[in-house]
Amino acid sequence: MRHHVEMGDPVIGRSNRHGIVAFLALLNLLACGEKLDSRSVAGEYVANHNFGRDVIVVRDDGTYVHTFVASNGSRQKESGRWELDRDPQGDMISFSGFTPSWDGRTRIPGIWPARMETSFGRIRLRVNDDLDLYYQRR
């Protein structure tokens, strides 16, 4: 007896389906952020904006150094403390005494709660999702 397969009918065998489900589960596990601690977030983060060179060095001792060199050559350097926070929306790193520089304007230092995005071992500190601005760990 001949079996007729129409377009859109699944033609994947049962054993292949289990393999695909297992692969997708593993891929999802790898893509999801791992448990973050001070050692795993430490490193150099570089901003992707065009206002100058903007780097945050996050140290595993709970301190950071933020250096911004504007396109016109002016420099700003500050340091402070950071801590990890977690809420239902995910992980954050809060920088105390941080002066944002991603819009090209000078501001008053404050606390910046940066939402963290982790994927396959890479970490980004999200600045503005609509403008796709972030700091990427090197």
C-alpha positions, 0 to 999 in steps of 0.5 A: 500500500502506498502512502500519500504525503501532502505538503505540510504533513510532517514526515519526521520519524518518531526517533528523529523528533526525539532527537530534534526536541533534545537538540532544541532543549539543549540549545535553549539551555545554552542560550539562557543566561547562566547564574552570574556572579562577580567573577563571571561579569568581570571584564571590559565592556565597550559601548557601541555608540558614536559619541566617542570611546566609552569603556567600563572595566568591571572588576570582580572585587565590586568596583568599576572604572568608567572611561569616556573619551568624546569625539572632540577629545574631552575625557571623563574618568570615574570609578565606583562600586557595582552590585548584581541584582535579580528581578523577575525580568532578569539580571541587572548590574547596578553602577553607583556614581555612574555618569552616562555618556551614550547620548553625548551630553554630560550628566550628573553621576547617579545609579545606573541599573543596567539590564544584562543580556547573556547569550552563549557566554557573551554579556551585554549591558543594555542601554536602549533597546529601541536604538540598539545601544549597549556595552558589549563585554570583550 
